[in-house]
Amino acid sequence: MFIFWGFVVAVVSAGYVVKQNRLAQESMQKVYIDSLQKIADSVSKGKVTVVKPKTPDVVATTPTGNNFGTVSNPKPTPTPTPKPVTPSGPTMAMVATHNTQSDCWIIINGKVYSVASYIPMHPGGARRIVDNCGGDATSPYDRQGHSSYADSLLGSYLVGTLQ
């Protein structure tokens, strides 16, 4: 007997859910149709200008013997602009003016690096670099025994060779 009433409750509940779902769909369709009607009215009254979309920059092609599409970009990719390097190289006086955490140049092995953007990421802490801003950091750099990876990172911060 309980199973029967449980079944009846389940069927009635399911019917209610289906009805609510149908009502929600009808409501959404009405909102959608109303929106389209407003757009059509605006276009017909000249309030909105319809613009034909541009041809896309990306072209999809399918190579022979392959069902998978590939995407190619016909526009050339711009190359990154290199950091400006002083033609004659920075001087010790120039380096000395870049002596703050937000504008930090350091000298390591005769090369000048602008490292302000790297300071927050330095694994040894910001203080290790900030203490050497505007000066020669070769001795502390070498004493610490930096890895070849650290040496390769320096290249991306190079300003030029010290004059």
N, C-alpha and C positions, 0 to 999 in steps of 0.2 A: 504494500500500500504506500509506504514512504517513497519507494522508488518511483511509483506512478506520479505522485505529487512533485517529486524532485524533477522528473522529466517535464511535467507541465510548466513548472516555474522556469526551467531552462529554455523551453520553447518560447514562452511569453517574453522572457528577457531578451532572447535572440531577436525576436520580432521587433521589440522596442529599439534595440541597437541598430538594426537594419533601417527602421523608419527614421531614426535620428540621423543616421549617415546619409540617407537619401535627402532629407530636408537640408542638411548641411551642403550637400552637393548642389542642390537646386539653388540655394542661397548664393553660393559661390558663382554659379553660372549666371545668375541674375546680375551680380556685381560686375562680372567680366563683360557681359553683354552691354550693361549700362556704360561701362568705361569705353568700350569700342564705339558705342553710339555717340558719346561726347566727343571722341576724337574725330569721328566722321563728320559731325556737325561743325566742329571747328575748321576742318579742312574745307568743307563746302562753303563756309562763310568767309574764307580767305584769311582766317586768323592764324593758320598754320600752313607752312610751305612744306611740301613733301620733297625731299632731296634724295636723288638716286645715290645709293652707296658707292664708294670708290672701289676700284679693283683692288683686291688684297695684295700686299707686298709678298706674301708667302704663297708659293705655288706647290700644290701637291701633285706628285707624279707616281706612276706605278711602273717600275722597270719590267722588262720582258721576262717571263717565266717566274714571276714573283707576285703573289697575291697581296703582299704587304705594301702599303703606300709609304713613300719616303717624302720628307719635306725638305725643300731647298729654298734658300733665300737668295734671290737674284742680286740684291744690293750688297756691295762689299762691306765687310765688317770693319769699322774704324779701328785703327791701332791706337793703343793707349799713348798718351803724350808723356814723354819721359820727364823726370824732374829737371827743373832748370839747373844747369851746372855753370858756375861762374867761369867764363872763358879762361882767365888766368889762374883760377883756383882761389878758394877762400884763404884769407890771411888769418893769422892768430888774433888780430884785432877784431876781425869780423866775427870769429867764433866766440870771442869774449862777450860780444853783445847779445848772444843767444844763450842766456844763462838762467832761464827760469823753467819751471816744470812745463809750462804751456808753450814754451819756445826754447827747446833744448837742443843744442849742437854739442857733440863731443868729438874728440880726436882719438882715434885708435890706429896705431902703427902708421901715422902720417896721413891718414884719410879722415875726412870730416863727414860725420853722419848727423842727420836731423832725426832725433829719436823720440820727440815729444809724444807722438801717437803710440809708441811702443811701451812707454813707461808704465801704464796701468797693467800691462800684460807680463811684465818682467817677473819671472819666477822667484827671483831673489828679493823682490820688493822694490818699490819705487825709489826709496832712499838711496839704494846702490847707484842708481843712475843720476838722480837729482843732485847728489853731492858733487858730481863731476860735470854738470852742465856748464858750458862756456869754457871748458878746459880740456887738458889731455887726460884721457882715461886709459891709456895703454897699460900702465903698470897695474892698476886694479883689475883690469880686464884679463891680463895675462896671469896675475896671481890667482884669480878665481879658477883658472883652468877651464875656460869655455870650450864646448864641443865644436865639431866641424859644422853641426847644424846651426849653432849660434853664429858662427862665422858666415854661413850662407845667408842667414837672416839679415845680417848687417848690410849686404849688398842692396837690398831694397830701400835702405834709408840713406844711401850715399849721396852726398852733396858734391864732393869733389876731393881732389888731392890738395893737401895743405901747401901753401907757397911759402 
